[in-house]
Amino acid sequence: MKPQASIEQSQSGFVVSKETDGQTEQVETSFESYQAALDYILEQGWQLKRERPDSSLHVETRFLKP
């Protein structure tokens, strides 16, 4: 499985964090733009981690009675 990476904005720019086997480590390089950070993640062969919402409005309709 590819390492999961996330991009966060800080005062010095955008910072990339990589999560492998449940351990998160921050990349020392900061980037000027979100696009530059995203390009770095793709060059490394990592996958951008999608944040899951706390609650979902999705309802399984196949189990609802008409």
VENPEHU-V172695 format. One line per field, one symbol per residue. phi: phi as a letter, one per 20 degrees, with the letter a starting at -180 (. if undefined). burial: b if it has 16 or more other C-alpha atoms within 10 Angstrom, else e. A space follows every 10 residues. Layout:
phi: ???
burial: ???
This chain:
phi: .ffeccdcec fepddddddc lnddcefffd dfcfffffff ffffnedffe feffcdefcf ffeeef
burial: eebbbbbeee eeebbbbbbe eeeeeeeeeb beebeebbee beeeebbbee eeeeeeeeee eeeeee
